Amino acid sequence: MVVVNVHLSGDLETFVNGYINRGRAATKAEVIRQGILMLMSQQYEDISDDPEMEKMLLEEKSGKRKFKFLGKVSNAKDLLK
């Protein structure tokens, strides 16, 4: 696990504190993790116009499937390994 310190001020801090106060997260770190996961899922959605890919993404969102980052891919043949 990597520890990252993030300075939040103004509207960002107000938003994070409100999010916690409404019971949507327990800690500031959890809010940040949720935000990163949302960004990741948006990235997946942006590339999906294939019905099979859409099904996989919905499974990932619902927790039925977990994607793993395997590292940088330099060409398409590496994806087939």
Sequence and secondary structure as in RCSB ss.txt:
>XXXX:A:sequence
MVVVNVHLSGDLETFVNGYINRGRAATKAEVIRQGILMLMSQQYEDISDDPEMEKMLLEEKSGKRKFKFLGKVSN
AKDLLK
>XXXX:A:secstr
         THHHHHHHHHHHTTS SSHHHHHHHHHHHHHHHHHHHT  SHHHHHHHHHHHHTS         SS
HHHHT 
